Structures are given as structure tokens and as C-alpha cells.
Amino acid sequence: MPQIIANGIPLEYAVYGPQKGEVILLIMGFGAQMTRWSPQFIRELTDRGYRVIVHDNRDVGLSHRFHDHGEPDMTAVYTALMSGKTPEVPYLLNDMAADSAGLLDALGIERAHIVGASMGGMIAQMVAANHGEKVLSLVSVMSTTGNPALPPAKPEAMAALTKPGVDPAENLDKHIWNGIESQKVIGSPDYPTPDAILAERIRADARRAYYPVGRSRQMAAIVASGDRRAALATISVPTVVIHGGADPLVPVEGGHDTAAVIPGAELHVIPGMGHDLPVQLIPRIADLIERATTRARESA
């Protein structure tokens, strides 16, 4: 897959679907490579005539790694926030949004529909807030606003997200097993993914890239970005918010808050969906993405 310089850094990306189709930019979540957009998900959109672009966010996969910044001091980040100070971190969600907007520029794409999942939803929101001239519509999936008053993740879900990883170069089987266990904690209870499929995804990602310190810097970016509701209130493009009713990592209140803050946003809560994109729900999620694209065409 190719790389391109976007916002001053190299980003790994891929493009699928008809060249003249309306562009959908998919932004993946915390610590996840662009390969976590499954072939089925991408094909569902390209079969509907869309040109789909995916990319590795900074500090994950094969995109630029901020080696020189090392491991962030999360205690210092939280202390600064509680003291009303600006934490010292390598970058914020705004910078990651500038990467996505810069990718569109580098590819010569004037405007696109922006879809983001989890942290990718936060990034997508900030693309729409900070680079609205590039955005046709916004779809925020299983994401939130940074509102500190919202319920936190369930303890077992946060533990699954943050527990120390096992280097696949040292013990690939244990790395895969840990990943399966974590996914079962945060995944969709009504739409479980078979262990064999989870194992193959985790194995493929481990072979492609393993860079856990990048996850730490991404977490610092999320925390240090704080409450983003004021920025989200400036979004003017048609917006659809999708959230799982059984999400243990980003509780459904985050989806409600996102839809309440963004003017004119629609909220769609899917019962039995957790913090993943199960194959059984791909057509339904694609329908909701098309709900946003249709609204954009109607309002043009």
C-alpha cells in the first residue's frame, strides 16, 4: 500500500472503489490499524458506488511514528488537566484531524464524507469542526465528546483496553489470546465474532506492525484534548451518530451527548451492539452512512 505526505508526515493509505464515486474517508480508532476496516465493510460501501479511503493514523500501523517523544507521562497529563493547565503531549486530536484533512489535500480531493469509529469518531468530529470546507457529511460511530460529566467506561472494558500487551515476537499465541479476551469484553454481546476470525485479524495486524508506545501517545492525545463540545457545536454538515446500546467502553451516553451537541445531528442506537463493528451489522451501518450522504446531497 502507498504512503503520501499529509500534514507534513508520511501516512500509509489505501483507496478502493470507483474513481468517480463520492469519497468516503474512514478513520479508525485508538491503536487500531486501517486494516481493522474489514474487507466486508469496505466492499459494502464500494458496491454502493462510493470511493473509499482508509489510512493508518499517526503512531500506528505503517504511518509516521513519533519516536523522539517516548512514553507519555499520563500522571502528569491528568495532573495538568485537574490544575487547569494545558498538558504537555506530542499532539492532540486536532493534529490527527489535520492529518486526515491533509490526506484529502494530498490526494487532490476537495470534499469527502467523513466516517470515524471510536477515537476515529473523535478525529472525524474535529475534521468537521476544524476543516468544515472539506466535509460533505459526518458519521460518528461509538464515540463521544470529551464531556467529563459522562459515565466512564466499565472497569473491565478499560482494563481490557489498557492492560499491558504481549510482544508477538516473543509469544504470538499469548498475544493473540490476550487480544481475543479483550475483544470479547468490549465486543457486541448480540453479534459475537468467532474466535477464529478474531485470531486471524490479530495475527495479521501483529505481522504488519506492532508499536504499543504509539497507543500510549494516542491515549495521551485523547485525554489532553479534553472537552470538545464547544468545537462540536460549530459543525454545520449533516451528521449521523451511531452507537451501540451495549457499549461497555464508550457508554451510549457518549452518543447521546454527541448528537445533542452537534446541530441537527441524528442519533441511531443499535441494541446489542458493543464497541466493535460486527459483520452482521455492516449493512445496517452502511445504510446509516448513506443516510448522511443522502442528507448532504439534499442540502447541497
Backbone torsions as a table, in degrees:
resi	resn	phi	psi	omega
1	MET	NA	150.0	-173.6
2	PRO	-84.2	164.9	170.3
3	GLN	-118.6	156.6	178.2
4	ILE	-148.3	151.3	177.5
5	ILE	-84.7	121.2	-179.8
6	ALA	-134.6	129.6	-177.1
7	ASN	54.2	32.1	175.3
8	GLY	84.2	2.0	-179.8
9	ILE	-131.5	155.0	176.8
10	PRO	-76.9	130.4	176.3
11	LEU	-120.2	134.9	172.4
12	GLU	-82.3	134.9	-176.6
13	TYR	-148.4	170.5	174.5
14	ALA	-150.0	151.2	-179.7
15	VAL	-126.5	135.6	-179.1
16	TYR	-131.2	155.7	172.0
17	GLY	91.9	-179.4	-174.5
18	PRO	-64.5	138.5	-176.0
19	GLN	-62.0	-32.0	-176.4
20	LYS	-97.0	6.1	178.6
21	GLY	-72.6	157.0	173.1
22	GLU	-60.5	140.2	-173.3
23	VAL	-88.0	132.1	169.5
24	ILE	-116.1	122.0	174.6
25	LEU	-97.8	119.6	179.0
26	LEU	-99.1	127.6	-178.5
27	ILE	-116.7	119.2	-175.2
28	MET	-83.9	168.2	-170.4
29	GLY	-93.6	-165.9	-171.4
30	PHE	-55.0	121.7	174.4
31	GLY	67.3	6.5	-173.5
32	ALA	-103.8	136.1	177.4
33	GLN	-77.7	162.2	-178.8
34	MET	-62.6	-19.0	178.1
35	THR	-67.3	-13.1	176.1
36	ARG	-73.3	-10.9	164.6
37	TRP	-77.6	105.9	-171.5
38	SER	-66.4	153.5	174.9
39	PRO	-54.8	-35.2	179.4
40	GLN	-64.7	-40.4	-179.6
41	PHE	-64.9	-47.8	-179.3
42	ILE	-63.6	-43.5	-178.9
43	ARG	-64.1	-35.6	177.8
44	GLU	-58.5	-37.6	-179.2
45	LEU	-80.5	-41.7	-179.9
46	THR	-67.3	-33.8	177.1
47	ASP	-64.7	-21.4	177.4
48	ARG	-90.3	4.7	173.5
49	GLY	98.5	6.7	-177.9
50	TYR	-90.6	149.7	169.7
51	ARG	-93.6	122.4	-171.3
52	VAL	-111.3	130.3	177.6
53	ILE	-118.3	132.9	174.9
54	VAL	-127.3	157.8	177.4
55	HIS	-155.5	155.2	169.8
56	ASP	-77.7	127.5	172.2
57	ASN	-63.7	161.7	173.7
58	ARG	-54.9	144.2	176.6
59	ASP	70.9	17.8	175.0
60	VAL	-145.5	154.0	177.7
61	GLY	62.4	-131.1	-175.2
62	LEU	-108.0	8.7	176.2
63	SER	-81.4	179.4	-173.8
64	HIS	-58.7	137.2	178.7
65	ARG	-112.0	133.2	-177.2
66	PHE	-90.9	61.9	-175.5
67	HIS	-52.5	-43.9	-170.2
68	ASP	-63.1	-17.0	-176.4
69	HIS	-89.1	-14.5	176.0
70	GLY	63.8	-162.0	-179.0
71	GLU	-79.0	128.7	179.7
72	PRO	-72.4	150.8	176.8
73	ASP	-91.9	94.1	-174.7
74	MET	-67.4	-30.7	176.1
75	THR	-61.2	-42.6	178.7
76	ALA	-66.5	-35.4	178.3
77	VAL	-63.7	-48.7	-179.8
78	TYR	-66.1	-38.3	179.6
79	THR	-63.3	-43.4	178.6
80	ALA	-62.0	-43.6	-179.9
81	LEU	-62.0	-45.0	-179.1
82	MET	-66.8	-21.8	178.7
83	SER	-92.6	2.3	-179.5
84	GLY	77.1	16.6	-179.1
85	LYS	-102.2	164.1	177.1
86	THR	-86.3	119.0	-179.4
87	PRO	-64.4	148.9	175.8
88	GLU	-90.8	104.6	179.7
89	VAL	-132.8	158.8	-177.7
90	PRO	-62.9	-32.5	-177.5
91	TYR	-165.2	167.7	-180.0
92	LEU	-121.5	175.4	175.3
93	LEU	-58.8	-33.0	177.2
94	ASN	-59.0	-37.9	179.1
95	ASP	-69.1	-37.6	178.2
96	MET	-68.7	-34.4	174.9
97	ALA	-66.2	-37.5	177.4
98	ALA	-65.1	-31.6	174.0
99	ASP	-61.1	-48.5	-178.3
100	SER	-63.8	-43.4	177.0
101	ALA	-64.1	-38.9	178.7
102	GLY	-65.6	-33.1	176.6
103	LEU	-62.3	-43.5	177.1
104	LEU	-59.9	-44.7	178.3
105	ASP	-59.0	-47.2	-176.0
106	ALA	-63.6	-29.9	179.7
107	LEU	-90.2	1.8	178.2
108	GLY	73.0	28.1	-179.0
109	ILE	-102.8	118.9	-175.8
110	GLU	-73.0	-44.5	-176.5
111	ARG	-145.1	151.1	-178.9
112	ALA	-150.4	160.4	169.0
113	HIS	-82.8	131.6	-174.7
114	ILE	-110.8	124.9	179.9
115	VAL	-126.1	127.4	179.2
116	GLY	-134.9	145.1	-180.0
117	ALA	-116.9	130.2	177.6
118	SER	60.4	-123.2	174.8
119	MET	-57.4	-32.9	175.5
120	GLY	-61.6	-31.0	174.2
121	GLY	-66.7	-39.0	176.2
122	MET	-62.3	-43.9	178.7
123	ILE	-63.6	-45.2	179.2
124	ALA	-59.3	-41.3	177.0
125	GLN	-57.6	-42.6	-177.3
126	MET	-75.5	-26.1	170.3
127	VAL	-61.9	-46.0	-179.2
128	ALA	-67.0	-34.8	-178.9
129	ALA	-75.7	-41.5	-172.7
130	ASN	-97.6	-20.7	-175.8
131	HIS	-134.1	46.0	-173.8
132	GLY	-58.1	-26.1	-179.5
133	GLU	-67.7	-15.1	-179.4
134	LYS	-98.0	-2.9	-168.3
135	VAL	-112.7	128.0	175.3
136	LEU	-89.6	-41.9	177.8
137	SER	-155.7	164.3	-178.8
138	LEU	-128.8	133.6	170.2
139	VAL	-125.4	118.0	-179.4
140	SER	-107.6	116.1	-174.8
141	VAL	-111.6	130.0	177.4
142	MET	42.2	49.0	-177.3
143	SER	-124.8	-168.9	-174.1
144	THR	-158.7	-172.8	-169.4
145	THR	-112.0	-9.7	-172.1
146	GLY	84.9	4.4	178.2
147	ASN	-62.1	116.4	-175.5
148	PRO	-69.0	-13.8	-178.8
149	ALA	-83.8	-8.0	-178.1
150	LEU	-74.6	154.5	178.2
151	PRO	-61.3	142.2	178.9
152	PRO	-78.6	173.4	172.6
153	ALA	-61.1	152.0	172.8
154	LYS	-64.0	143.0	-175.9
155	PRO	-52.9	-41.0	-177.9
156	GLU	-68.8	-30.6	178.0
157	ALA	-72.6	-42.6	178.2
158	MET	-65.4	-37.3	177.6
159	ALA	-63.5	-40.0	178.7
160	ALA	-64.8	-35.4	-177.5
161	LEU	-74.0	-35.4	-168.7
162	THR	-108.5	-3.5	-177.1
163	LYS	-64.1	147.4	-179.0
164	PRO	-57.9	138.1	-179.9
165	GLY	-83.6	168.2	175.2
166	VAL	-109.4	124.0	-178.8
167	ASP	-62.2	120.0	-178.0
168	PRO	-64.0	-22.9	177.3
169	ALA	-68.7	-22.8	-179.4
170	GLU	-96.1	-36.8	-179.5
171	ASN	-156.0	87.3	-176.2
172	LEU	-64.1	-40.7	-178.5
173	ASP	-61.5	-43.8	179.9
174	LYS	-68.6	-37.3	176.0
175	HIS	-58.4	-45.3	-179.8
176	ILE	-66.0	-44.5	-178.0
177	TRP	-62.8	-43.2	177.5
178	ASN	-60.0	-40.7	179.0
179	GLY	-64.3	-40.1	178.2
180	ILE	-64.2	-44.6	179.4
181	GLU	-60.4	-43.2	179.4
182	SER	-63.9	-42.5	-178.1
183	GLN	-65.4	-35.1	179.4
184	LYS	-67.4	-29.6	178.9
185	VAL	-70.6	-42.2	-173.7
186	ILE	-99.2	-10.4	-174.3
187	GLY	-74.5	-178.8	-174.6
188	SER	-80.6	117.3	-177.6
189	PRO	-64.7	-31.5	-179.1
190	ASP	-88.5	-8.5	-177.2
191	TYR	-137.1	64.4	-175.8
192	PRO	-68.9	146.7	175.8
193	THR	-98.8	130.7	-179.4
194	PRO	-57.1	145.1	-178.6
195	ASP	-56.2	-37.5	-176.9
196	ALA	-63.4	-37.7	179.1
197	ILE	-71.3	-43.0	176.8
198	LEU	-59.2	-43.7	-178.4
199	ALA	-61.7	-42.2	-178.6
200	GLU	-66.8	-39.2	177.3
201	ARG	-61.7	-46.2	-177.3
202	ILE	-66.0	-41.0	179.0
203	ARG	-62.6	-45.6	-178.7
204	ALA	-63.6	-41.2	179.2
205	ASP	-66.0	-38.9	179.9
206	ALA	-64.2	-38.5	178.8
207	ARG	-70.0	-33.0	-177.6
208	ARG	-75.0	-46.7	-178.3
209	ALA	-167.4	139.5	174.1
210	TYR	-137.2	113.9	-173.3
211	TYR	-149.5	73.9	-172.0
212	PRO	-64.0	-29.1	-179.7
213	VAL	-65.9	-26.7	175.9
214	GLY	-64.1	-36.2	175.6
215	ARG	-60.5	-40.7	-179.2
216	SER	-62.5	-41.8	179.4
217	ARG	-69.9	-33.4	174.9
218	GLN	-65.7	-40.1	177.0
219	MET	-62.2	-40.8	177.3
220	ALA	-61.1	-38.2	178.9
221	ALA	-64.0	-41.8	179.2
222	ILE	-62.4	-51.3	-176.4
223	VAL	-63.5	-46.5	-175.8
224	ALA	-69.0	-20.8	179.5
225	SER	-73.3	-21.1	171.5
226	GLY	62.8	-149.7	-176.6
227	ASP	-77.9	118.5	-174.8
228	ARG	-107.9	13.7	-174.1
229	ARG	-62.5	-36.8	-179.9
230	ALA	-62.1	-40.2	177.8
231	ALA	-68.8	-41.7	-178.4
232	LEU	-64.7	-29.1	179.7
233	ALA	-68.0	-12.8	179.2
234	THR	-91.5	-6.2	-177.9
235	ILE	-68.2	132.1	-175.5
236	SER	-119.6	-1.0	-178.4
237	VAL	-86.8	157.0	175.5
238	PRO	-56.1	131.1	-172.7
239	THR	-131.3	134.8	173.0
240	VAL	-120.7	130.8	178.7
241	VAL	-110.6	125.9	-179.9
242	ILE	-117.3	133.0	-179.7
243	HIS	-147.3	145.2	175.9
244	GLY	-81.6	133.7	179.0
245	GLY	-69.5	-16.0	-178.7
246	ALA	-116.1	29.4	-177.7
247	ASP	-76.5	115.3	-179.3
248	PRO	-88.2	-15.6	-175.7
249	LEU	-91.9	-48.4	172.9
250	VAL	-118.3	92.4	-175.5
251	PRO	-53.2	154.8	-173.1
252	VAL	-59.0	-22.5	176.6
253	GLU	-58.7	-27.5	176.3
254	GLY	-64.9	-37.8	175.6
255	GLY	-67.9	-42.3	177.5
256	HIS	-59.9	-42.6	-178.5
257	ASP	-67.1	-40.8	178.2
258	THR	-59.5	-47.7	-178.9
259	ALA	-67.2	-32.5	-179.5
260	ALA	-71.3	-31.3	-174.5
261	VAL	-84.8	-38.5	-177.4
262	ILE	-81.1	121.0	-176.7
263	PRO	-57.6	128.9	175.1
264	GLY	75.3	7.6	-177.5
265	ALA	-70.6	144.1	174.1
266	GLU	-99.1	138.9	176.4
267	LEU	-110.2	131.3	175.8
268	HIS	-128.3	110.0	178.4
269	VAL	-97.2	128.2	-178.7
270	ILE	-105.1	112.0	179.9
271	PRO	-60.5	142.8	176.0
272	GLY	78.1	-0.6	178.0
273	MET	-93.0	132.6	176.7
274	GLY	-100.5	-138.4	-177.3
275	HIS	-104.6	65.5	176.1
276	ASP	-162.7	-178.9	-179.5
277	LEU	-122.4	75.2	-175.2
278	PRO	-63.9	145.9	-175.3
279	VAL	-59.5	-30.8	-178.9
280	GLN	-63.9	-25.1	-176.4
281	LEU	-99.9	0.4	-176.4
282	ILE	-58.1	-47.6	179.0
283	PRO	-59.8	-39.6	-179.5
284	ARG	-66.6	-43.1	178.8
285	ILE	-65.8	-39.5	176.8
286	ALA	-62.4	-38.4	176.3
287	ASP	-59.7	-40.7	-179.0
288	LEU	-72.0	-33.8	173.1
289	ILE	-62.7	-41.7	177.8
290	GLU	-67.0	-26.9	174.1
291	ARG	-60.3	-41.0	178.5
292	ALA	-70.2	-43.3	-179.2
293	THR	-65.5	-36.7	178.1
294	THR	-66.1	-42.7	176.7
295	ARG	-59.9	-37.2	179.2
296	ALA	-65.4	-42.4	178.5
297	ARG	-66.7	-37.9	-179.9
298	GLU	-67.2	-29.6	-177.5
299	SER	-92.1	-4.8	-177.1
300	ALA	-70.0	NA	NA
